[in-house]
């Protein structure tokens, strides 16, 4: 059977297999577990201070919150949500890299919330503010790691607040 | 015998200085000797042209030029010295929509932050051991969305662990971490 169903091709996709120069340069065998362990230890023991970065992202999140609060009829809801989404994403991305996995977990919940709300109404903004306050407390308290039982309780409380929001808006 | 990563150069583009340093340290531990650092996509492209690295690792969100724009430029700009270079895009985003956006920009691998040392290594190993072929068609130039299918059995798949064709076609998504309840 003709691969083009007897039709004249109007456009053509060209497939290119680049020469694997990387393989030729690095050879075989991968990296040893010892090297990977060393790299992971380096990651876990890095001494970079996450607090200034976190403060910067939290300030940016607060700007988004303020913008949402000041919202008028003509405000673009998607834009307003994005101003809160991007710092939340940065907190999620970087927290866990600098020994604050609890911040990544909290920010991940915030991102999930922001992804599904219809509009940044006052109740939604109150919830984002609760996320902000909680994250700030974790940063200021230098709660590294997953926060143990307290961390789980914080995540549970934020999750419940999000659930209540959607229950109310049914 | 292990990888001789001292034989390759890697460009890392990341606007967050501590993160940039962290990635550099990881790569040094892996054995990479030549690491070029840039703090945004604009500077990254200039260094890419000048240094012609073997691999590019870029963050998604940077100003004035983000990682997606950098990937598009590397793939399509006539001034790009190597349109086929493997690009690993780092981001906090993990939803399918974002992955597809990155894929359509010509990104080779997707690395979700936060990541661990093994996650980064796995992306490097993937581009060394299983490089993607490239597709040039109207409106797209970049790595094939599918990886090469393993030769062999063409019959019906019955085991739960069998990879279906539709899974294979979305193989780019396999770079995402398994979702887990936090």
Interface residues (C-beta under 8 A of the other chain):
Chain A: X11 X12 X13 X14 X15 X16 X17 X18 X20 X21 X22 X23 X25 X26 X27 X28 X29 X30 X31 X32 X35 X36 X38 X39 X40 X42 X43 X46 X48 X49 X50 X53 X86 X89 X90 X92 X93 X94 X95 X96 X97 X98 X101 X104 X105 X107 X108 X109 X111 X115 X155
Chain B: X1 X2 X3 X4 X5 X7 X8 X16 X18 X19 X21 X22 X25 X26 X29 X30 X31 X54 X55 X61 X84 X86 X90 X91 X92 X93 X95 X113 X114 X115 X116 X117 X118 X120 X121 X125 X127 X128 X129 X131 X133 X134 X135 X136 X137 X138 X144 X182
